[in-house]
Structures are given as C-alpha cells and as structure tokens.
C-alpha cells in the first residue's frame, strides 16, 4: 500500500478520513480526524493497519501525539481495534456510550466481533463512559455532539459537528447488520435514523460505504435503508 496524498483524505478544511476504503486495509471501517487545537479521532480501524492510520494523521497535518481524545462510535472491532496500540503508545482517553463500553473493557471477543476478524482484543479501559442522549465535546469555537443512536448495537453513537459551514454526521454503520449476538434492535434503529434525518446533514460519513454529500444524497442514503428495513 503506497503513501496517500493529503487531498485523498480531505473532506473539509478541518475534517479528514484517515482509515477505511482504499486508504488502509479492507478490514478497517472508516476513521475520521477532526483538526483543531485539540484534535479528535473518531474510530481507529480494526488495528492491523493502525500505523498507516498514524501516518495518515501526519499527512493530514497533525502530530499524532497531540491527539488525546478518541471517540468510539460502537464496540465492533473494525471500528475500535486500534485502541490497544493507541493506549500503549499515546496519552489518549477513549469516549464511548456506556452500553457498548462494557464489552471493550471486558475484552469480549464475541460481542465486539473480534473473533470474526481473527483478532484477540484484550480488556481496554474506557476513560469516559456516558449515558446521556447527547454528550458534547468542545472543539475550539464549536462542539462535537455524541448522539446516542442505538440499533446496530445498544450503545451506537453518531457524532456530528457544525464546521466549515457544513453539518457533518459520522453515522458509521447505518446499513447494519442487525444480529442477536450484537443485541441489535431494529425498532430502535428506525427511531435513530429519524433523529439523523431531522439533523439535515450536509455531509454523511458512513463507516463502510463512503461519504454522502450534499444534503439530498445524505438523506437519500438513510431513506434507502429505512425502506429496506421497513
């Protein structure tokens, strides 16, 4: 895998994709970097290509050692597998909804789907576990809102931010899957999707199927799955 160019990571002036798609290996879900005086990483990929993720953060113009907040959108290994490396090599705090955090803190390789990926996830402490419907993180003169959107997993969240004149939602696994082993709840998911639509995102960053913009395409993507699971 060759070194990517900065423009390949670009979403807006302050938001870059650093994992997923053709940027890293195929087992990675997308991960995103919000650039600010206190930068924030959203998800980490599955872990096998975490050093490439670190390289991509540098390409985007950020010293990885300055990242001390990592938001985890849910507990599946393709989104969180890099946390072991980050914990061992950087001074980072992980943020997660409490309903999904327990499986990570226990190193539950079934609920986190680590077994499916042939990965052994050790127990990792989550510094900030929240239970509110909305939990906010200050980023300069704006805020990243961690919105609880259960369905795919009980503690799934969809962070969103108003930045660079756009509302960006990091709605990682809108498509599912919905499985008993993950404690998925399709009824809760439908309600969550209505929350996302009400936010009227200009850009929707999905975990596996790309980035959807403008608003019309972002909303159409959500509607596609609402019809599929009606």
C-alpha positions as CSV (number, residue, x, y, z in Angstrom):
1,X,0.0,0.0,0.0
2,X,1.5,3.3,-1.1
3,X,1.5,6.5,0.9
4,X,-1.6,8.5,0.2
5,X,-1.8,12.2,-0.6
6,X,-3.4,14.8,1.6
7,X,-6.1,15.5,-0.9
8,X,-7.2,11.8,-0.9
9,X,-8.0,12.2,2.8
10,X,-9.8,15.6,2.5
11,X,-13.4,16.1,3.4
12,X,-13.4,19.7,4.6
13,X,-10.7,22.0,5.8
14,X,-10.9,20.6,9.3
15,X,-12.1,17.0,8.7
16,X,-10.1,14.2,7.1
17,X,-10.7,10.5,6.6
18,X,-7.7,8.5,7.9
19,X,-8.8,4.9,7.7
20,X,-11.2,2.8,5.6
21,X,-11.9,2.3,1.9
22,X,-8.8,2.3,-0.2
23,X,-6.9,4.4,2.4
24,X,-6.0,1.4,4.6
25,X,-6.7,-2.3,4.6
26,X,-10.1,-3.8,3.8
27,X,-10.9,-4.9,7.3
28,X,-11.0,-1.3,8.6
29,X,-14.1,0.7,9.0
30,X,-13.7,4.4,8.3
31,X,-12.0,6.6,10.8
32,X,-12.0,10.3,10.8
33,X,-9.8,13.1,12.1
34,X,-11.2,16.5,13.3
35,X,-8.4,19.0,13.1
36,X,-8.4,21.7,15.8
37,X,-6.0,22.9,18.6
38,X,-7.1,19.8,20.4
39,X,-7.7,17.3,17.6
40,X,-10.1,14.4,17.9
41,X,-10.0,11.0,16.3
42,X,-13.3,9.2,15.5
43,X,-12.8,5.4,15.5
44,X,-9.5,3.6,14.7
45,X,-10.0,0.9,12.2
46,X,-9.5,-2.8,13.0
47,X,-6.0,-2.4,14.3
48,X,-3.8,-4.2,11.8
49,X,-3.2,-1.0,9.8
50,X,-3.0,1.4,12.8
51,X,0.5,2.5,11.9
52,X,-0.9,3.5,8.5
53,X,-3.7,5.4,10.3
54,X,-1.0,7.2,12.3
55,X,0.8,8.0,9.0
56,X,-2.4,9.4,7.5
57,X,-2.9,11.6,10.6
58,X,0.5,13.1,9.9
59,X,-0.2,13.5,6.2
60,X,-3.4,15.5,7.3
61,X,-1.0,17.8,9.1
62,X,-1.5,16.7,12.7
63,X,1.2,15.4,15.1
64,X,-0.5,12.1,16.4
65,X,0.9,12.7,19.9
66,X,-1.3,15.8,20.2
67,X,-4.5,13.6,20.0
68,X,-5.7,12.9,23.5
69,X,-9.4,12.2,22.8
70,X,-10.6,9.3,20.7
71,X,-14.3,8.8,20.2
72,X,-15.5,5.2,19.6
73,X,-18.9,5.0,17.7
74,X,-19.6,1.5,18.9
75,X,-17.8,-1.6,20.1
76,X,-17.1,-3.6,16.9
77,X,-13.5,-4.5,16.2
78,X,-13.4,-2.9,12.8
79,X,-14.0,0.4,14.5
80,X,-12.0,0.0,17.7
81,X,-9.2,-2.4,17.0
82,X,-6.5,0.2,17.1
83,X,-7.1,1.3,20.7
84,X,-4.6,-1.2,22.1
85,X,-1.8,0.4,20.1
86,X,-3.0,3.9,20.9
87,X,-3.2,3.2,24.6
88,X,0.3,1.7,24.6
89,X,1.9,4.5,22.5
90,X,0.0,7.7,23.2
91,X,-1.7,9.6,26.1
92,X,-5.3,9.1,24.9
93,X,-8.7,8.9,26.6
94,X,-11.4,6.9,24.9
95,X,-15.0,8.1,24.8
96,X,-17.9,5.7,24.4
97,X,-21.5,5.1,25.3
98,X,-21.7,3.0,28.4
99,X,-24.0,0.4,26.8
100,X,-21.2,-0.6,24.4
101,X,-18.2,0.2,26.7
102,X,-18.5,-2.9,28.9
103,X,-17.7,-5.3,26.1
104,X,-14.5,-3.5,25.3
105,X,-13.5,-3.2,29.0
106,X,-14.1,-7.0,29.4
107,X,-12.3,-7.9,26.2
108,X,-15.4,-9.7,24.9
109,X,-14.2,-11.1,21.6
110,X,-17.7,-12.3,20.6
111,X,-19.8,-9.1,21.2
112,X,-17.0,-7.0,19.7
113,X,-16.9,-9.3,16.6
114,X,-13.1,-9.7,17.2
115,X,-13.5,-13.4,16.8
116,X,-15.0,-12.9,13.3
117,X,-11.9,-11.0,12.3
118,X,-9.4,-13.4,13.8
119,X,-8.3,-10.7,16.3
120,X,-7.8,-11.1,20.1
121,X,-8.9,-7.9,21.8
122,X,-7.6,-7.5,25.4
123,X,-9.6,-5.7,28.0
124,X,-9.1,-1.9,27.5
125,X,-10.4,0.7,29.9
126,X,-12.7,3.4,28.6
127,X,-11.9,6.7,30.3
128,X,-15.2,8.4,29.6
129,X,-18.5,6.4,29.5
130,X,-21.6,8.4,29.1
131,X,-25.3,7.6,29.2
132,X,-26.9,10.8,28.0
133,X,-28.7,11.0,24.7
134,X,-26.3,13.8,23.8
135,X,-22.8,14.3,25.2
136,X,-20.8,17.2,23.9
137,X,-17.0,17.8,23.4
138,X,-15.7,21.3,22.9
139,X,-13.5,21.8,19.9
140,X,-12.3,25.4,19.6
141,X,-15.4,27.6,19.0
142,X,-17.7,24.6,18.1
143,X,-18.8,21.3,19.6
144,X,-18.8,17.7,18.6
145,X,-22.1,16.2,19.8
146,X,-22.0,12.5,20.5
147,X,-25.6,11.5,19.7
148,X,-26.9,8.1,21.0
149,X,-28.3,6.3,18.1
150,X,-29.0,2.7,19.2
151,X,-30.0,-0.1,16.8
152,X,-26.9,-1.7,15.3
153,X,-25.7,-2.0,18.9
154,X,-27.2,-0.7,22.1
155,X,-24.6,1.9,22.5
156,X,-24.1,3.1,19.0
157,X,-23.5,6.8,18.6
158,X,-23.5,9.2,15.6
159,X,-21.2,12.1,16.4
160,X,-22.0,15.3,14.5
161,X,-20.4,18.7,14.2
162,X,-21.1,22.1,12.5
163,X,-17.8,23.1,11.0
164,X,-16.5,24.7,7.8
165,X,-20.1,25.9,7.0
166,X,-21.3,22.3,7.0
167,X,-23.1,19.9,9.3
168,X,-21.2,16.7,9.3
169,X,-22.5,13.4,10.8
170,X,-20.3,10.4,11.4
171,X,-23.1,7.8,11.2
172,X,-20.9,4.8,11.0
173,X,-23.0,1.7,10.4
174,X,-26.4,2.9,9.2
175,X,-26.6,-0.3,7.0
176,X,-26.3,-2.7,10.0
177,X,-26.0,-5.6,10.1
178,X,-28.6,-6.4,12.8
179,X,-27.8,-9.6,14.7
180,X,-28.9,-11.1,18.0
181,X,-25.3,-11.5,19.1
182,X,-24.8,-7.8,18.9
183,X,-28.1,-7.1,20.8
184,X,-29.3,-5.2,17.7
185,X,-32.7,-3.6,17.8
186,X,-34.3,-2.7,14.5
187,X,-37.1,-0.6,16.1
188,X,-34.6,1.5,18.0
189,X,-32.6,1.8,14.8
190,X,-35.6,3.2,12.9
191,X,-36.0,5.9,15.6
192,X,-32.3,6.6,15.5
193,X,-32.5,7.1,11.7
194,X,-35.3,9.6,12.1
195,X,-33.1,11.6,14.6
196,X,-30.4,11.7,11.9
197,X,-32.7,12.8,9.2
198,X,-34.0,15.6,11.5
199,X,-30.5,16.9,11.8
200,X,-30.4,17.5,8.0
201,X,-26.7,16.7,7.5
202,X,-24.8,18.4,4.6
203,X,-22.3,15.5,4.7
204,X,-22.8,12.0,6.0
205,X,-19.7,9.9,6.7
206,X,-20.6,6.2,6.7
207,X,-18.4,3.5,8.2
208,X,-18.2,1.3,5.1
209,X,-19.9,2.7,2.1
210,X,-18.5,6.2,1.6
211,X,-19.2,9.9,2.2
212,X,-22.5,11.3,1.0
213,X,-23.0,14.9,0.1
214,X,-24.8,17.2,-0.5
215,X,-27.8,17.0,1.9
216,X,-30.1,15.4,-0.7
217,X,-27.7,12.5,-1.1
218,X,-27.1,12.1,2.6
219,X,-30.8,11.9,3.4
220,X,-31.4,9.6,0.4
221,X,-28.8,7.2,1.8
222,X,-30.7,7.0,5.1
223,X,-34.0,6.6,3.3
224,X,-32.6,3.7,1.3
225,X,-32.1,1.6,4.4
226,X,-35.3,2.7,6.1
227,X,-37.1,1.3,3.1
228,X,-35.0,-1.8,3.1
229,X,-35.8,-2.5,6.8
230,X,-39.4,-1.2,6.8
